[in-house]
């Protein structure tokens, strides 16, 4: 038994700290372990006793856990979160009979052993029985938290821009497999690049048999180098970036398999794991582009992708596929759901504030600055977090707008500016000016003397 998508060590650390781990191991020693939710692969070999045409039956028992999310419109409105309001009956239909037919890796090496019977009708998959348990879980809205007027969540969009056919020769590093020139309307958040190997059985004459994709799991050619042209920048990454470095870039952008899987090991038909081979994830920020070509930019630019891969043991017809992943948000306001995709002009991006990815005291120390002692950092963080709680903010906002206090904590004063930056709102009263005599004078309330005007100007 082998899992189909081995985990990375970092993911093991992450999963160990998750209270409700959806990837727990199976109940018995023969169950598949954690596989990132895409199932497992069981290698099984049939050896006939005699060369007859006898059919063999294998019963495979497996468990599938899945989460069915309810429609976001189940609530009357975000501020009145009554699950399934006005619904008296809820029916959920599960097509269980088709699960087995959709499983990959159900086909062992379809090559009869010497002296064994020839293949008869081939592999026949039937779902004999299925049992399901449906658990409905809901929750009550919090009475302490302030529910926002508008709800927003991410809904990324994926666009395939390349699906080019190439013949990859056996046992050699291929020449560059080049995509057609594609146009990106807006700079994406990420690009996903892979070269998919064939997934069809063949006849004795080597002709593909349509409808036999179930015979092989998704497999990809091991990528050796990637070269990308974007705009007026050419040969980004290129042959100087090794497969190990490509793997590190890809894992930094969400790839969750081990380096051996990225390198296509193992690669034999009978032992090939689902997802074996390279899927390369890269962000525009990984390519050293100019400042105006970044995620969210409204620039319309052209691009080309070139990939070299390692061939299998035989010549194969493969497909170079390139996908663009865009950040898209859906927000609800007033019972209206709207999609929004950030697109900014290059001028707006260049005018934006420059912020370090890790703007911390420790990073300042590494770069030669002064590091604030951690106890002081922790105390200050706790204090500012307490100041931002809804009840404290409400109390301070009311105090600032008191007829007496508002005159001395205006937005232009030092404490008033700090309070406004913490989100305590504007002050309804005026700001206080100190005259040369030390007496306060409010702007806009009464006529100032010449001496007071001069004091204000100086």
C-alpha positions in Angstrom: 0.0 0.0 0.0 1.3 3.4 -0.9 -0.2 6.8 -0.4 -0.8 8.8 -3.6 0.4 12.2 -2.4 3.2 12.0 0.2 3.2 14.9 2.5 6.0 17.4 3.1 7.6 17.6 6.5 6.4 21.1 7.0 2.8 19.9 6.4 3.2 17.3 9.1 4.2 20.0 11.5 1.2 22.1 10.5 -1.3 19.2 10.7 -0.1 18.3 14.2 -1.2 21.7 15.4 -4.7 21.6 13.9 -7.3 20.8 16.5 -9.8 19.3 14.0 -7.5 17.5 11.6 -9.5 16.4 8.5 -6.5 14.2 7.4 -6.3 11.8 10.3 -5.0 8.3 9.5 -7.4 5.4 8.9 -8.8 3.2 11.6 -6.7 0.1 10.8 -3.2 -0.7 9.7 -4.4 -1.4 6.2 -6.1 1.9 5.8 -4.6 4.6 3.7 -2.8 7.4 5.7 -3.1 11.1 5.2 -3.2 11.9 1.5 -4.4 15.5 1.3 -7.9 14.4 0.5 -7.3 12.6 -2.8 -7.4 9.0 -1.8 -4.7 6.3 -1.9 -3.2 3.7 -4.2 -3.2 0.0 -3.5 -0.9 -2.2 -5.6 -2.4 -5.7 -6.1 -1.2 -8.5 -8.4 -3.3 -11.4 -9.7 -1.4 -14.6 -10.6 -3.7 -17.3 -12.2 -3.2 -20.9 -11.2 -3.9 -22.2 -14.7 -4.2 -20.7 -18.1 -8.0 -20.4 -18.1 -10.4 -17.7 -18.9 -11.6 -17.6 -15.3 -12.7 -14.2 -14.0 -11.2 -12.9 -10.8 -13.0 -10.8 -8.3 -11.4 -8.3 -6.0 -13.5 -6.6 -3.3 -12.1 -3.2 -2.3 -13.6 -1.5 0.7 -12.8 2.2 1.2 -14.1 5.1 3.1 -14.6 8.6 1.8 -15.1 11.6 4.1 -16.3 14.8 2.4 -17.7 18.1 3.5 -20.8 19.5 1.9 -21.0 23.2 2.4 -24.4 24.8 2.7 -25.4 27.6 0.4 -24.3 31.1 1.7 -27.9 32.2 1.0 -29.2 29.9 3.7 -29.3 32.9 6.1 -32.1 35.4 6.1 -29.4 38.1 6.3 -25.9 38.3 7.8 -27.2 40.0 11.0 -29.9 37.5 11.5 -28.1 34.2 11.1 -30.9 31.7 11.3 -29.7 28.6 9.5 -32.1 27.2 6.9 -34.7 29.9 7.7 -38.2 28.9 6.4 -37.0 25.5 5.2 -39.1 22.7 6.5 -37.4 19.9 4.5 -33.9 19.5 3.3 -33.0 16.6 0.8 -29.5 15.6 0.0 -29.0 13.2 -2.9 -25.6 11.3 -3.2 -24.8 9.3 -6.3 -22.8 6.6 -4.5 -22.9 4.0 -7.3 -20.4 5.9 -9.4 -17.7 6.3 -6.8 -15.7 3.2 -7.6 -15.8 3.8 -11.4 -14.2 7.2 -10.8 -11.3 5.9 -8.7 -7.9 6.0 -10.2 -5.3 3.3 -9.8 -7.9 0.5 -10.1 -5.9 -0.9 -13.0 -2.7 -2.9 -12.2 -0.2 -3.7 -15.0 -2.5 -5.1 -17.7 0.2 -7.4 -19.1 -0.5 -11.1 -18.7 2.3 -13.2 -17.1 3.9 -15.9 -19.2 1.6 -18.8 -19.6 -1.4 -17.0 -18.1 -4.7 -16.5 -19.8 -5.1 -13.7 -22.2 -7.1 -10.7 -21.2 -10.8 -11.4 -21.5 -13.4 -8.6 -21.1 -10.9 -6.5 -19.3 -11.5 -4.7 -16.0 -15.1 -4.4 -14.9 -15.9 -2.2 -11.9 -19.1 -2.6 -10.0 -20.2 -0.9 -6.8 -21.8 -3.8 -4.9 -22.9 -1.8 -1.8 -22.6 1.6 -0.3 -23.4 3.0 3.1 -23.4 6.7 3.9 -23.8 8.8 7.0 -24.8 12.4 6.8 -24.0 14.7 9.7 -25.4 18.2 9.7 -23.6 20.7 11.8 -24.6 24.3 12.4 -23.6 27.0 14.8 -25.1 30.0 16.7 -24.0 33.5 15.9 -22.0 35.3 18.5 -23.8 37.9 20.6 -20.5 39.5 21.7 -18.8 40.1 18.3 -19.8 43.0 16.1 -21.2 41.5 12.8 -20.0 43.6 9.9 -22.4 45.3 7.5 -20.8 43.6 4.6 -19.2 40.1 4.2 -16.4 39.3 1.8 -14.4 36.2 0.9 -11.9 35.1 -1.7 -13.1 33.3 -4.8 -10.1 32.9 -7.1 -10.5 32.4 -10.8 -8.4 29.9 -12.9 -7.9 30.5 -16.6 -6.2 28.0 -18.9 -4.2 29.8 -21.6 -2.1 27.0 -23.1 -2.9 23.4 -24.1 -0.2 22.7 -26.7 0.5 19.2 -28.0 4.2 18.0 -28.0 5.9 14.6 -28.6 8.4 13.9 -25.8 11.1 11.5 -26.9 12.1 8.6 -24.6 14.9 8.7 -22.0 16.2 12.1 -23.0 15.9 15.7 -21.9 13.4 17.2 -24.4 14.1 20.3 -26.4 12.1 23.3 -25.1 8.4 22.7 -25.3 7.0 26.1 -26.2 3.5 27.4 -25.7 1.7 29.7 -28.1 2.0 33.4 -27.3 -0.8 34.3 -24.9 -2.2 37.6 -23.7 -2.8 38.3 -20.1 -5.5 40.9 -19.4 -4.3 42.0 -16.0 -1.3 40.5 -14.1 -2.3 37.2 -12.4 -1.5 36.3 -8.8 0.2 33.1 -10.0 1.0 30.8 -12.9 0.7 27.0 -12.8 2.7 25.1 -15.4 2.9 21.4 -16.1 3.4 18.8 -18.9 0.8 16.1 -18.7 1.5 12.5 -19.8 -1.0 10.4 -21.7 -3.6 8.5 -19.6 -5.2 6.1 -22.2 -4.7 2.3 -22.7 -3.4 1.3 -26.1 -4.2 -1.6 -28.4 -1.5 -4.1 -29.5 -1.0 -1.8 -32.5 -0.3 1.2 -30.2 -3.5 3.0 -30.8 -5.2 4.8 -27.9 -8.4 3.4 -26.6 -10.9 6.2 -25.9 -12.6 6.3 -22.5 -9.8 4.5 -20.6 -8.5 7.4 -18.6 -9.3 5.4 -15.5 -6.4 3.1 -16.3 -3.7 5.6 -15.2 -3.6 8.3 -12.5 -2.8 11.9 -13.5 1.0 12.0 -14.2 3.3 14.8 -15.2 6.7 14.9 -16.9 9.6 15.9 -14.5 10.4 19.5 -15.4 14.1 20.2 -15.9 13.9 23.9 -16.7 11.4 26.7 -17.2 11.9 29.9 -19.3 9.2 32.6 -19.3 8.8 35.7 -21.5 6.6 38.4 -20.0 6.3 41.8 -21.7 9.8 43.0 -22.7 11.5 40.6 -20.2 12.8 37.4 -21.8 14.2 34.1 -20.6 13.1 34.6 -17.0 14.4 31.7 -14.8 15.8 29.8 -17.7 18.3 26.9 -17.7 20.3 28.4 -14.9 17.6 27.6 -12.4 17.9 23.9 -11.4 15.0 21.5 -10.8 15.7 21.6 -7.0 15.4 25.4 -7.1 12.2 25.1 -9.2 10.8 22.8 -6.5 11.6 25.3 -3.8 9.9 28.1 -5.7 6.8 25.9 -6.2 6.6 24.8 -2.6 6.8 28.4 -1.5 3.7 29.0 -3.6 1.6 26.1 -2.3 3.0 22.9 -3.8 2.6 20.2 -1.1 4.4 17.1 -2.3 7.9 15.9 -1.7 10.8 16.6 -4.0 10.9 12.9 -5.1 7.3 13.3 -6.4 8.2 16.5 -8.2 11.1 14.7 -9.9 8.7 11.9 -11.1 9.9 9.1 -8.9 8.6 6.4 -9.2 7.6 6.4 -12.8 6.7 2.8 -13.7 3.1 2.2 -14.9 2.3 -0.3 -12.1 3.7 1.9 -9.3 3.1 5.4 -10.6 1.5 7.5 -7.9 -1.2 10.0 -8.7 0.4 13.4 -9.3 3.9 12.1 -9.9 5.9 14.6 -11.8 6.2 18.4 -11.7 3.6 21.0 -11.2 5.4 24.4 -11.1 3.7 27.3 -9.3 5.3 30.7 -9.8 4.3 34.3 -8.9 5.2 37.4 -10.8 7.2 38.6 -7.8 9.4 35.5 -8.2 10.5 36.7 -11.7 12.2 40.0 -11.0 9.7 42.1 -13.0 9.4 45.8 -12.9 7.3 47.5 -10.2 4.3 48.1 -12.4 4.0 44.4 -13.4 2.7 42.9 -10.2 -0.4 41.0 -8.9 -3.4 43.2 -9.4 -2.0 45.4 -12.1 -4.3 46.2 -15.0 -1.5 45.9 -17.5 -2.3 43.9 -20.7 0.9 42.0 -21.5 1.9 39.0 -23.7 3.8 35.9 -22.5 5.4 32.7 -23.7 6.4 29.6 -21.6 9.1 27.2 -22.5 9.7 24.0 -20.6 12.2 21.2 -20.9 11.2 17.8 -19.4 12.6 14.3 -18.9 11.1 11.7 -21.2 9.7 8.4 -20.1 10.8 5.0 -21.3 8.8 5.3 -24.5 7.9 8.2 -26.8 4.8 9.9 -25.5 2.4 12.6 -26.8 2.2 15.1 -24.0 0.4 18.4 -23.4 2.0 21.6 -22.1 -0.7 23.3 -20.0 -0.4 26.8 -18.5 -3.0 28.3 -16.1 -3.4 31.8 -14.7 -4.7 32.2 -11.2 -6.4 35.5 -10.4 -7.4 37.0 -7.1 -11.2 37.6 -7.1 -13.4 38.6 -4.2 -17.1 38.2 -3.6 -18.8 40.5 -1.2 -22.3 40.8 0.1 -23.9 44.1 0.9 -27.6 44.6 1.3 -28.5 41.1 0.1 -26.6 41.7 -3.1 -23.6 39.5 -4.0 -21.0 41.1 -6.2 -17.7 39.8 -7.7 -14.7 42.1 -7.7 -11.3 41.6 -9.2 -8.6 44.1 -8.2 -7.1 45.9 -11.2 -5.0 48.9 -10.6 -3.2 51.2 -13.0 0.6 51.2 -13.1 0.6 54.8 -11.7 -1.5 53.8 -8.7 0.8 50.9 -7.9 3.9 53.0 -8.2 2.4 55.6 -5.8 1.5 52.9 -3.2 3.3 52.8 0.1 6.4 50.5 0.2 6.1 47.9 3.0 8.6 45.2 3.9 7.2 41.6 3.7 8.5 41.1 7.3 8.3 44.4 9.0 9.3 43.3 12.5 11.8 44.3 15.1 13.8 41.1 14.5 14.1 42.0 10.8 15.3 45.5 11.7 18.1 43.9 13.9 19.2 41.7 11.0 19.4 44.7 8.7 21.5 46.6 11.2 18.8 48.4 13.1 17.7 48.3 16.8 15.8 45.4 18.1 13.1 46.0 20.8 13.4 43.5 23.6 10.7 40.8 23.3 9.1 41.4 26.7 8.5 45.0 25.7 7.2 43.9 22.3 4.7 41.5 23.9 3.5 44.1 26.5 3.0 46.7 23.8 1.2 44.2 21.5 -1.1 43.2 24.2 -1.8 46.8 25.1 -2.6 47.9 21.6 -4.8 44.8 21.0 -6.7 45.6 24.2 -7.2 49.2 22.9 -8.7 47.9 19.7 -11.4 45.7 21.3 -14.9 46.9 20.5 -15.9 47.9 24.1 -12.7 49.9 24.7 -13.0 51.7 21.4 -16.6 52.6 22.1 -15.7 53.9 25.6 -12.8 56.0 24.3 -14.9 57.3 21.4 -17.6 58.5 23.8 -15.0 60.1 26.1 -13.3 61.9 23.2 -16.7 63.5 22.2 -17.5 64.7 25.7 -18.0 68.5 25.6 -15.0 69.1 27.8 -12.6 66.4 26.7 -13.2 67.0 23.0 -11.7 70.4 23.2 -8.3 69.0 24.3 -8.0 65.8 22.3 -8.7 67.0 18.8 -7.4 65.1 15.8 -4.5 67.5 15.4 -3.2 67.0 18.9 -0.7 64.2 19.8 -3.1 62.1 21.9 -6.0 62.8 19.5 -4.0 61.8 16.4 -3.0 58.5 18.2 -6.6 57.8 19.1 -7.8 58.5 15.6 -5.1 56.1 14.2 -6.4 53.4 16.5 -9.9 53.7 15.0 -11.7 55.8 17.6 -13.3 58.1 15.1 -13.3 61.8 14.6 -13.9 64.3 17.4 -17.1 66.4 17.1 -15.5 69.4 19.0 -12.9 71.9 17.9 -9.1 71.7 18.4 -7.5 73.8 21.2 -4.9 76.4 20.5 -2.6 77.7 23.1 -1.9 81.5 23.0 1.2 83.2 24.3 -0.5 83.9 27.6 -1.1 80.2 28.1 -4.9 80.5 27.9 -6.8 78.1 25.5 -8.7 79.5 22.6 -10.9 77.3 20.4 -10.8 77.7 16.6 -14.0 79.0 15.1 -15.4 80.0 18.5 -15.2 83.8 19.0 -12.9 86.4 17.5 -9.1 86.1 18.0 -7.0 89.1 18.9 -4.0 90.2 16.8 -1.6 88.8 19.4 -3.4 85.5 19.3 -3.3 85.4 15.5 0.5 86.0 15.6 0.9 83.3 18.3 -1.0 80.9 16.1 1.2 81.8 13.0 4.4 81.3 14.9 
